[in-house]
Amino acid sequence: MAIDYDAPRPREEEAPDTTPLAALVAAAPAPQAETDEAELAEQYELPGADLSGEELTVAVVPRQQDEFICARCFLVHHHSQLAYHDAGQPVCSECAS
């Protein structure tokens, strides 16, 4: 509904009867039952948790002939990301920028 802000406002006697606040509160949906914060915290795994019982499920592939290890970030990159050699050590394009 569009409101004309330039129109004169009705007086309180002319204003339509509004629903009391108590009726609006009673008609509102009931709040959800409170959950225990400790129960919610148990669902999350915190960093630094003991992972000694976990096993590695990812296959580790050795470095290929067309890859190099960057001398600055120590990540394995494809040879196409080689920017230059610094003192004989390869540097990737991300570290070069």
CORCOR-V439773 format. One record per pair of residues at least 4 apart in sequence whose ideal C-beta (glycine too) atoms are under 7 Angstrom apart, sorted by the first residue. I is the first residue (numbers start at 1). GAP is how many residues later the second one is. D is the distance in whole Angstrom. If there is no record, write none. Layout:
BEGIN
i & gap & d
I & GAP & D
I & GAP & D
END
This chain:
BEGIN
i & gap & d
10 & 4 & 4
10 & 5 & 5
19 & 4 & 5
19 & 5 & 6
21 & 4 & 6
22 & 4 & 6
23 & 4 & 6
24 & 4 & 7
35 & 4 & 6
35 & 5 & 6
37 & 4 & 6
38 & 4 & 7
45 & 4 & 5
63 & 4 & 5
63 & 13 & 6
66 & 12 & 6
66 & 13 & 5
67 & 9 & 5
67 & 10 & 7
67 & 11 & 6
67 & 12 & 7
68 & 9 & 6
68 & 11 & 6
68 & 14 & 6
68 & 22 & 4
69 & 5 & 6
69 & 7 & 6
70 & 4 & 6
70 & 5 & 5
70 & 7 & 6
70 & 20 & 6
70 & 21 & 6
70 & 22 & 4
70 & 25 & 6
71 & 15 & 6
71 & 18 & 3
71 & 19 & 6
71 & 20 & 6
72 & 19 & 6
72 & 23 & 4
73 & 19 & 7
73 & 22 & 5
77 & 4 & 4
77 & 15 & 5
81 & 11 & 5
81 & 12 & 5
82 & 8 & 6
82 & 10 & 7
83 & 8 & 5
83 & 9 & 6
83 & 10 & 4
83 & 13 & 4
84 & 7 & 6
84 & 12 & 6
85 & 4 & 6
85 & 5 & 6
86 & 5 & 5
91 & 4 & 5
91 & 5 & 5
92 & 4 & 7
93 & 4 & 7
END
